[in-house]
Amino acid sequence: MRSVVHPRGPASVTANLTPMIDMTFLLIVFFVLVSQITDRQRVRMDLPRPRDPATMRQRDEQRTVINVVPAEDGAVAAIRVGGDDFPADPDGFASLRQELERQYRENPAVRMNLRADRRIRYRSIEPVMRSVTEAAQAAGVLPRVNLVVERKD
Amino acid sequence: MAARTAGSSRTIRRGPGGTLGVNMTPMIDVVFLLLIYFMVATDFVVTEEIYRLDLPQRLGSGAPDDPFELERDPVRIGVHTTGPEPEDYALDLTGPWPQPTTFEELLAFLQRNLIRDEGSGLFPRDHPILVAPDPDTGWEHAVEAFSTAVRAGYVNVQFVPTS
């Protein structure tokens, strides 16, 4: 609608949507990648929930997550380190020991985060801790382990 | 400004400069829906915390790594799972101590016997505490026993191998 003051009509204000769409796609890619990285490190399981635990938050340090994946009746389906699965048998523990020794040699200060389901029997956890100890001894470093638990809030 | 092409009933909209425009609104709607989905589906809540466990050179021996340090009789806590529920467990202490029936009683025993500044107590903070689960003990009960010793203020708490 033209007027004397604005002979070409009212100004049309348009917003450039291109940067907003770029940012939105970046956010989507971020969330997709984060969810994939989290799933590789944190296998879903029921961790122990001790009462009033004197735990500490994870510090920003080099760590390797050892997931003891549960099967039925407190048995172990596999032991997952990074993207690799090791069976819970003597050959699997030997391979696990080799892998952990390799990681200790690469980074002597690395800590092993042990995540195990609360239903797993101790007889299945103890060989994993033994593998960590033997791998550290073979690499000539101290075996440092973090027991991961869920905090009841 | 609308223009009509010959032989077509469609109306092609052209901008002031004669450029073609694409309606971005549906794409933006879909993009925001995807973003909201991923924000809701991604779990950022951190509820996991850790106990630091420095395994000794000799797993579960309770013996000091320094060969010149005198060995002290460790406090050995036996943990047994007796049923499927979290409350189904039994504890036993090796030695002339009153036997705790719950983790709270174990905590009270350990705290009572911790040597503090006043001089009372039996065990120093670095006294070896061995957690000895049965092979069939659930990991939850084993960790609870470990947690109880750490809560009581002891810093030298280890797991004992089953063999």
Contacts between the chains, C-beta under 8 A, distances in Angstrom:
chain1	res1	chain2	res2	distance
A	17	B	24	5.7
A	17	B	28	6.8
A	20	B	28	7.9
A	21	B	24	7.5
A	21	B	27	7.5
A	21	B	28	6.7
A	21	B	31	6.6
A	24	B	28	7.8
A	24	B	31	5.0
A	24	B	32	6.8
A	24	B	35	5.9
A	25	B	31	6.9
A	27	B	35	5.7
A	28	B	31	7.2
A	28	B	34	5.5
A	28	B	35	5.5
A	28	B	38	6.1
A	31	B	35	7.5
A	31	B	38	3.7
A	31	B	39	6.4
A	31	B	41	8.0
A	31	B	42	5.3
A	32	B	38	6.4
A	34	B	42	6.1
A	35	B	38	7.2
A	35	B	41	6.9
A	35	B	42	5.1
A	38	B	42	7.9
A	38	B	43	7.7
A	42	B	48	7.8
A	47	B	48	6.7
A	48	B	139	6.0
A	48	B	140	4.3
A	48	B	143	4.0
A	48	B	144	6.9
A	49	B	140	7.6
A	50	B	143	5.8
A	50	B	144	4.9
A	50	B	146	8.0
A	50	B	147	3.7
A	50	B	148	7.8
A	51	B	103	7.0
A	51	B	144	7.1
A	51	B	147	7.4
A	52	B	151	6.6
A	53	B	49	6.9
A	53	B	51	7.7
A	53	B	147	5.1
A	53	B	150	8.0
A	53	B	151	7.4
A	54	B	51	7.8
A	54	B	147	6.8
A	54	B	150	4.7
A	54	B	151	4.6
A	55	B	49	3.7
A	55	B	50	6.0
A	55	B	51	5.9
A	55	B	147	7.8
A	56	B	49	6.3
A	56	B	50	6.1
A	56	B	51	7.8
A	56	B	52	7.2
A	57	B	46	8.0
A	57	B	49	5.7
A	57	B	50	7.7
A	58	B	48	7.4
A	58	B	49	7.1
A	58	B	50	5.6
A	74	B	136	7.8
A	74	B	138	6.8
A	113	B	50	6.9
A	115	B	48	7.9
A	116	B	139	5.2
A	117	B	139	7.0
A	118	B	138	6.5
A	118	B	139	5.5
A	118	B	140	3.7
A	118	B	143	7.7
A	119	B	138	6.2
A	119	B	139	7.3
A	119	B	140	7.4
A	120	B	138	7.4
A	120	B	139	4.8
A	121	B	135	6.5
A	121	B	136	5.3
A	121	B	137	6.8
A	121	B	138	6.5
A	121	B	139	7.3
A	122	B	133	4.1
A	122	B	134	6.8
A	122	B	135	6.1
A	122	B	136	7.5
A	122	B	137	4.6
A	122	B	138	7.5
A	122	B	139	6.3
A	122	B	142	5.2
A	122	B	162	6.7
A	123	B	135	3.7
A	123	B	136	6.9
A	123	B	162	5.7
A	125	B	139	5.7
A	125	B	142	7.4
A	126	B	159	7.3
A	126	B	161	5.5
A	126	B	162	5.5
A	129	B	55	6.5
A	129	B	59	6.8
A	129	B	159	6.6
A	130	B	59	6.2
A	130	B	161	6.8
A	132	B	55	6.6
A	133	B	55	4.9
A	133	B	57	7.8
A	133	B	59	5.2
A	136	B	55	7.5
A	137	B	57	6.9
A	142	B	54	6.3
A	143	B	54	7.1
A	143	B	55	4.1
A	144	B	52	7.4
A	144	B	53	8.0
A	144	B	54	5.5
A	144	B	55	7.7
A	145	B	52	7.8
A	145	B	53	4.6
A	145	B	54	7.3
A	145	B	55	5.9
A	146	B	50	3.9
A	146	B	51	6.9
A	146	B	52	6.0
A	146	B	53	7.0
A	147	B	50	6.3
A	147	B	51	4.3
A	147	B	53	5.5
A	147	B	143	6.4
A	147	B	146	7.1
A	148	B	48	5.3
A	148	B	49	7.6
A	148	B	50	5.5
A	149	B	48	7.1
A	149	B	49	6.4
A	149	B	50	7.4
A	149	B	51	6.9
A	149	B	143	6.0
A	149	B	147	7.5
A	150	B	47	5.5
A	150	B	48	5.9
A	151	B	47	5.4
A	151	B	48	7.2
A	151	B	49	5.0
A	153	B	47	7.0
